Amino acid sequence: MLETSARLLRVLALLQSQRDWSGAALAERLGVSTRTVRSDIDRLRQLGYRVHSTTGSAGGYRLEAGNAMPPLLLDDEEAVAVAVGLRAAASGSVAGIEETSLRALAKLEQTLPSRLRRRIDMLISATASAAGAGPTVDAPVLTLIAEAVYRHEQLRFDYRDRAGQETRRRVEPHRLVYTERRWYLLAWDVDRGDWRTFRADRVSPRIPNGPRFTPKEPPEEAVAHVLRGLGHSAWRHQAVIRLRAPVEQVAAMLPPGSGLLEPAGDAECLWRTGSDSLRDLTNYITGLDLPFSVEAPQALRDHLQDLASRYTEAAGLDPRTSKKVME
């Protein structure tokens, strides 16, 4: 039989792993009587854990949320996942939580057995992030937006666009979407009568929130809608590229946030994307090493034509005829 202190930890771990437990089931798992289980539950309550109990044939115990954060019991895999997540958060895109994440990570790693610390260190050292640096968002701003989404309350804020111009907006927030180190808000713009996508780092909320509203459904799923908007409004040069490869193959090659893919037959797809630089956009497209053609814009076609002439000449050919130049 387990000692009392060890058994209490075991009871707590079981209550955290499953929503409802009968007294008989807990007694069987612990190898004790139901009377001992009741005693252990009372001790947990004295320690500040809110354990709800019901009587009768369908009765049992349930661990509920309390007024303060109690200790959590994690298994090996959960502890590794939390530690890796905290390290990622310490260098993430939400401003103000870096130091908090490091403090929480230090507390966690202090209690981890050496075998788990080695696993975490190996995982971190063997991992490289391909995410580029992006703007950070203040955690209180994200929390305020998320609360408005959850409560279906109109959100009022000042918004700064790419040119630095500020406008006052009144929206019905639908979803927060995170992609490629940026946070976006998909919302129904009340004054403009249409769906709009806003960069969360450019949002300056005005409180209090507006009245409650009945949620509307966007014309397509939130992430797809935001990605479509990124390809057609977030960049100086908006492009539609026809790639001669199945959409499943291309999707596996592109990172989130690079645009929206649409099937265009069995072996082709359309990629709606963009960039502030034609050179960067060209480098990215050609880097896929797939046959492609440019549906739009004309400026990208002209840029590719200019590059083709320069590369042809660099290969010792006449750009006008593609024939070898006399030496």
N, C-alpha and C positions, 0 to 999 in steps of 0.2 A: 504493500500500500504506500502511496506517495505521502511524504511529509506534508503538513498543512500548508506551508508557504509555497511549496512546489505545486501542490494540488490547486491552490488558488490561481496561480498563473495558468495552469492547464485549463481550469474552468473558464477563465477569461479568454484564453485562446479559442476555445470551442464556441463560446458565445459570439466572438468576433467573426468566426468562420462561417456561421450559419445563422439565419434570421431567428428561427424558433427551435427550442429544445424542450422536450418533455423531461420531467424529473427522472423518470425511469431510464431514458436514453442517456442522460448525463451520468447517472449512477453506474450504468453498465460500462460506459467508456472509461470511467475513472476507477472502477472496481471498488465502489463504496456503496453505502446504503442511501436511500432517498433522503433520510433524515440528515445525513452528513452533507448532502448536496444543499439542502435548505440552509444549513449552518454556514456553508461556504458562500452562498448567495448573500446572506446577511452580512458577512464580513466584507464582501465586495461593495455592498451598499455603504458600509461605514467608511470605506476608502474613497467614496465619491462617485462610484459607478451607478448609473440609473438602470436597474434591472427590474423590468416589469414582470409580474407573475400573475397567472390566472389559475383558477381551480377547476376541478371537474375532469371528466374523461378526456376533454380536448385541451386541458390546461398545460401550462409549461412556463418557460422563461424566455425573455427577449431582452437583449441589451439595447437601450435607447440612447439617443443623444442627450448630453447633459449641458450644464451651464458653463463648464470649463473643459479644456482639452485633457482627457486622461491619457495615461501611457498606452501605447499601442503595442501589440505583439505581432511580429512579422515572421513568416517562415523565411528560409534561405533565399528563395527566388524573389519573394516580395522585397526583402531587404536590399538585394542587388539592384532590382528595378528602381526602387526609391532613390538609392544613392546615385545611380547613373542619371536619373531624372533631375536631381538636385544639382549635379555638376553641370548639366546642360542649361538649367535655369540660371545658373550663376553667370553665364555668358550669353544669355538669350536676348529677346527683343522687348521684354517688359522692364521698363526702368524702375528702379527702386527696390527690386527684390534680389539683386545680386548678393548684397551683404547678408540679407536674411537667409538666402539659400545656403550660403557658405556656413553660417552659424548652425543651421539645421543639419547640414552635412557633417560638420565637425562633431556634433552630439551623436549622430548616428554611427559614424566610423569609430568613435571612442568605445562604443559598446559591441562592435562587431568582432566576432572571432577572427583570428589571423587568416584562416582559410578563405573567408568571405572577402576580407580586405584585399587579399592577393587576386581573387577573381575580378574584383572591381578595378584594381590597378591594371591588370592585364587587358581588360576590356577597353579601358580609357586609352591606354598607351597604344593599342592596336587600331584605334579608330581615328579617322580624319574626317573633318566636316567640310563639305563642299559648299555650304551656305555662305553667301557673301554678306558683307556688313550691310546692315539696313538701319532705318530709323527706329528709335525706341519709343515705346508708348508708356506713359505713366500708369502704374497699376490702378490708382483711384479712377482714372478715366475709363479703363476697361471695365472695372467693377460697376461704375455708374451706368455705362452702356448696357452691360449684361443684365443689370437689375431692371432697366427700362424694357429690355426685350422680354424678360421673364414676367414682369407685371403688366405688359401690354400698355405702357404709358408713353405718350408722346415725348420725344426728346427735342430739346431746344439747344442749339449750339452755334458758335461762330466757326466758320469753316474757311481755311486758307487753301487756295488752289495752287497749282504748279507755278503760276506767275506771281504768287504772293498776295493776290487780291483776296480780301475777306468778305464773306457774305454771311448773313444770318439765316439759319435753316430751322425748319420745323418739320420733323419727320416722325413716321411710325416705324420704329426699328424692328427688323425681322430677324437677322442673324449676324453674329460676328464670324468672320471667316479669316483663318490664319493661313498664309502661304508664303513661302520663300522669305522668311524674316520680316514680313509685313502683316499688319492687322487691317482688315477692311470691315466696314459696316455696310450691310445691304439693308436699305430702308425705303419706304414709300415716302416720297417728298410731298408733303401736304399741299404746299403752295404751288408746286409745279405739276402736280397730278400725275406723277410717273415714278418708276423705280429708279433709284440712284445708288451708286456705290461710292463710299467715302473712305479715304485713308484715315485710320483712327488716330495716327500721330498728328494729323492736322485738325483734329476736332478739339474745340474748347467749350465744354458743356456750360450751359446756363441753368442754374437751379432756381426754383424747383422744377420738376418735370411737369409736362402738360397733362391733360385729362387722359383717362383710359380710352382705349379704342378696340374695335373688333379686328383681329388680325386678318390681313389679306394674304393670299397666296401668290407668290411671284410666278411669272410665266414658265419658269424652269427651276430646277433644284438650285439652292443658294450658291453652292461652290461653282457650279457650271455658269451661273449667271455672272458671278464676280469675275471668273476667268475670261468670259467673253468680253466683259467690260474692260479688263486689263489689256486685251489685245486691240481694242478699238478706241480707247479714250485716254489711257494712262500714259501713252507714249507719243512722242513727236511724230514718229513714222509708224503707221499702222499697216500691217501687211497680212495678206492672205496667200499662203504658200500651198501648192499642190505637191504632195509627196507621193512618189510611186512606191508605196509599201503599205501593207495592211495596217489598219489603225492600231491593232494590238501590238504590233512590232514597234511602231513609232512611240506609242504611249510608254513602253518600257524604257525608251531612250531619253525621254524628256522629263525634267524635274517639275514638281508642282509649281504653278505660278508662271509657267512659260507661255501660257496661252491656252486656247481651246481647240481640241481635236474633234473633227467630225468625219465619219466614214463617207467615202465618195466612190463606192464600188467595192468589189472584192479585194482589189490589190492597190487601192489608192485612198488617200485621205486628205482633208483640208485642215491646215493649221493656221488659226487666227492668232497672230502674235504681234510683236512690235518692239521698238527700241528707240532711244533718243539718238542713236548713231547708226547710219546706214552701214558703216564699216563693221561695227560690232554685230549687227544683225546678219550681215553677209558671212562673217566668220562663223557665227553660230550655226547658220543653216548649212554651210558647206562642211562644217565639222561633223555633221550627222552622217556624211558619206552615203547619202541616198540620192537617187535621181529626183529632180524637182523642177517645177516651173513656177513663175511668179504670176499670180492672178492680179495682185495689186500690192503696192502703188506703182505708178510709172517711174517715180524717182528711183525705186530699187532696181527696176529693169535697166534704166540708164546707167546706174552705178555698176551693175554687173557687166554691161556692154563695155564700159570704160575699162574695167578690170580685164575683161577678155582680150581687149586690144593690147593692153600693157603686157599681159602674160604671153600672148602670141609673139609679140616683138621680143620679149625676153628669151623665148625659146628659139630665136633666130629665124622667125618666119615673118613674112610680110603681112601685117594686120589686114590689108585690103584683100589679099588673095589666099592667105594661109599657106603660101608656097615658100619654100626655103629661100632665104636671101642669099644672093651670090656672095661668096667670100673673096 
